[in-house]
Amino acid sequence: MGDVNDRLAALEAILFVTEAPVPDRELAEVLEVATGDVAGLVEALNGRLEERGSGLTVRRSAGGWRLYTRRELHPFLERFAASPTARRVSSAALEVLAVVAYRQPVSRGQIAEIRGVDSESAIRSLERLGLIAEVGRLSTPGNPAVYGTTDLFLEKLGLDTLDDLPPLADHVPPAEVLDALEETFRPDG
């Protein structure tokens, strides 16, 4: 392959058309460079994207590299997500996805217990979208299936590993707020 400019153009094109993060070794092979040179090419491409004011950046995700939108543009994407054109996941499915992400491996029964409602439809929807998958069976009566998140889940969230999930404690109200909420729902007496 030609010079660095050609490799950067090829890298950008590859990351534009890929449906999954591309690992260093695969990029190195296609671009005909050493695996250790891939990170430098990604850095150079990110510099070019920033220089031309692109809405895109290259980030590491799920063990490879992928194009993502710049974080400062997320308010625009949120508005777009509310538009009629955007494809949505139901709030029930998002709740199930959060339960699976933070409690995996987790069974259907455990998900229903945590949410307080049947989650069968949301689980099927998330499986169909490829965000969760059966990862095993419990050794209890009936051998229920247990679910975990997939690499596609990591990719869609822009995470490299599950360790990159934000701590759940950051999103739980303080104990005094929970106590006050419980108090309002307690029967008199």
C-alpha positions as CSV (number, residue, x, y, z in Angstrom):
1,M,0.0,0.0,0.0
2,G,1.1,3.6,-0.6
3,D,2.1,6.3,1.9
4,V,0.7,7.2,5.3
5,N,-2.1,9.3,3.7
6,D,-3.3,6.3,1.8
7,R,-3.3,4.2,4.9
8,L,-5.2,6.8,6.9
9,A,-7.8,7.1,4.1
10,A,-8.1,3.3,4.0
11,L,-8.4,3.1,7.8
12,E,-11.2,5.7,7.8
13,A,-13.0,3.8,5.0
14,I,-12.7,0.5,6.8
15,L,-14.0,1.9,10.1
16,F,-16.8,3.6,8.2
17,V,-18.2,0.4,6.6
18,T,-17.5,-2.0,9.5
19,E,-20.5,-3.4,11.5
20,A,-18.3,-4.3,14.4
21,P,-15.1,-3.0,16.1
22,V,-12.0,-4.1,14.1
23,P,-9.1,-5.6,16.2
24,D,-5.6,-4.3,15.9
25,R,-4.3,-7.4,14.2
26,E,-6.9,-7.4,11.5
27,L,-6.3,-3.7,10.7
28,A,-2.5,-4.3,10.7
29,E,-3.0,-7.1,8.2
30,V,-5.3,-5.2,5.9
31,L,-3.2,-2.0,6.1
32,E,0.1,-3.9,5.8
33,V,1.6,-2.4,8.9
34,A,2.9,-3.8,12.2
35,T,0.3,-4.4,14.8
36,G,2.1,-1.9,17.1
37,D,1.6,0.8,14.4
38,V,-2.2,0.6,14.4
39,A,-2.6,2.8,17.5
40,G,-0.5,5.5,15.9
41,L,-2.5,5.4,12.7
42,V,-5.7,5.7,14.8
43,E,-4.3,8.7,16.6
44,A,-3.3,10.3,13.3
45,L,-6.8,9.7,11.9
46,N,-8.4,11.2,15.0
47,G,-6.2,14.2,14.6
48,R,-7.4,14.6,11.0
49,L,-11.0,14.2,12.0
50,E,-10.6,16.8,14.7
51,E,-8.7,19.2,12.3
52,R,-11.5,19.1,9.7
53,G,-14.2,19.6,12.4
54,S,-15.7,16.1,11.9
55,G,-18.5,14.9,14.1
56,L,-16.7,11.6,14.3
57,T,-13.9,10.1,16.4
58,V,-12.2,6.7,16.5
59,R,-12.4,4.9,19.9
60,R,-11.5,1.5,21.2
61,S,-14.6,-0.6,21.9
62,A,-15.2,-4.3,22.5
63,G,-11.6,-5.3,21.7
64,G,-11.2,-3.2,18.5
65,W,-11.6,0.2,16.8
66,R,-14.8,1.9,15.6
67,L,-16.0,5.3,14.5
68,Y,-18.2,7.0,17.0
69,T,-19.8,10.4,17.3
70,R,-18.0,13.0,19.4
71,R,-19.4,13.3,22.9
72,E,-20.1,17.0,22.7
73,L,-22.6,16.2,19.9
74,H,-24.7,13.9,22.0
75,P,-27.4,16.5,22.8
76,F,-28.1,16.7,19.0
77,L,-28.2,12.9,18.8
78,E,-30.6,12.8,21.8
79,R,-33.0,15.1,20.0
80,F,-32.7,13.0,16.9
81,A,-33.4,9.9,19.0
82,A,-36.7,11.5,19.9
83,S,-37.6,12.1,16.3
84,P,-40.0,9.8,14.4
85,T,-37.2,8.5,12.1
86,A,-35.1,7.1,15.0
87,R,-35.4,3.4,16.0
88,R,-36.2,3.0,19.6
89,V,-35.9,0.3,22.3
90,S,-38.8,0.3,24.8
91,S,-38.3,1.6,28.3
92,A,-39.1,-2.0,29.6
93,A,-36.3,-3.4,27.4
94,L,-33.9,-0.7,28.6
95,E,-34.7,-1.7,32.2
96,V,-34.1,-5.4,31.4
97,L,-30.9,-4.5,29.7
98,A,-29.7,-2.6,32.7
99,V,-30.5,-5.5,35.0
100,V,-28.7,-8.0,32.7
101,A,-25.7,-5.6,32.3
102,Y,-25.2,-5.2,36.1
103,R,-26.3,-8.6,37.4
104,Q,-25.2,-11.0,34.7
105,P,-25.5,-13.9,34.5
106,V,-29.2,-13.5,35.4
107,S,-32.3,-15.7,34.8
108,R,-35.7,-14.6,33.5
109,G,-37.1,-15.2,37.0
110,Q,-34.4,-13.0,38.6
111,I,-35.1,-10.3,36.1
112,A,-38.8,-10.4,36.8
113,E,-38.2,-10.4,40.6
114,I,-36.0,-7.3,40.3
115,R,-38.3,-5.4,38.0
116,G,-41.5,-6.7,39.7
117,V,-43.1,-7.5,36.3
118,D,-42.9,-10.2,33.7
119,S,-40.1,-9.4,31.3
120,E,-40.5,-12.1,28.7
121,S,-41.3,-9.8,25.8
122,A,-38.4,-7.4,26.6
123,I,-35.9,-10.3,26.9
124,R,-37.0,-11.7,23.5
125,S,-36.7,-8.2,22.0
126,L,-33.2,-7.7,23.4
127,E,-32.1,-11.2,22.2
128,R,-33.5,-10.5,18.7
129,L,-31.5,-7.2,18.6
130,G,-28.4,-9.1,19.7
131,L,-27.8,-7.1,22.9
132,I,-28.2,-10.1,25.3
133,A,-27.8,-13.8,24.8
134,E,-28.2,-17.0,26.8
135,V,-24.8,-17.6,28.5
136,G,-25.6,-20.8,30.4
137,R,-28.1,-22.7,32.6
138,L,-28.6,-22.7,36.4
139,S,-28.2,-26.0,38.1
140,T,-31.5,-25.7,39.8
141,P,-34.8,-27.4,39.1
142,G,-35.8,-26.7,35.5
143,N,-32.3,-25.6,34.6
144,P,-33.4,-22.0,33.7
145,A,-31.4,-20.1,31.2
146,V,-29.2,-17.2,32.3
147,Y,-28.5,-14.2,30.2
148,G,-25.5,-11.9,29.7
149,T,-24.7,-8.9,27.5
150,T,-23.0,-9.4,24.1
151,D,-20.1,-7.7,22.3
152,L,-22.7,-5.8,20.3
153,F,-24.0,-4.3,23.6
154,L,-20.4,-3.2,24.4
155,E,-20.1,-1.8,20.9
156,K,-23.4,0.1,21.0
157,L,-22.5,1.7,24.3
158,G,-18.9,2.4,23.2
159,L,-17.4,0.3,26.0
160,D,-14.3,-1.8,25.7
161,T,-15.2,-4.1,28.6
162,L,-18.0,-4.5,31.2
163,D,-15.6,-2.9,33.7
164,D,-16.2,0.4,31.8
165,L,-19.8,0.5,32.9
166,P,-20.4,3.4,35.2
167,P,-20.7,2.3,38.9
168,L,-24.3,1.5,39.7
169,A,-24.0,3.4,43.0
170,D,-23.7,6.7,41.0
171,H,-27.3,6.2,39.8
172,V,-29.1,5.0,43.0
173,P,-30.7,7.6,45.2
174,P,-29.3,8.1,48.7
175,A,-30.7,6.0,51.5
176,E,-32.8,8.8,53.0
177,V,-34.6,9.3,49.6
178,L,-35.3,5.6,49.4
179,D,-36.7,5.6,53.0
180,A,-39.0,8.5,52.2
181,L,-40.3,6.8,49.1
182,E,-40.9,3.6,51.0
183,E,-42.7,5.5,53.7
184,T,-45.2,6.9,51.2
185,F,-46.1,3.4,50.0
186,R,-46.5,1.8,53.4
187,P,-50.1,1.0,54.4
188,D,-51.4,3.0,57.4
189,G,-51.5,1.2,60.6
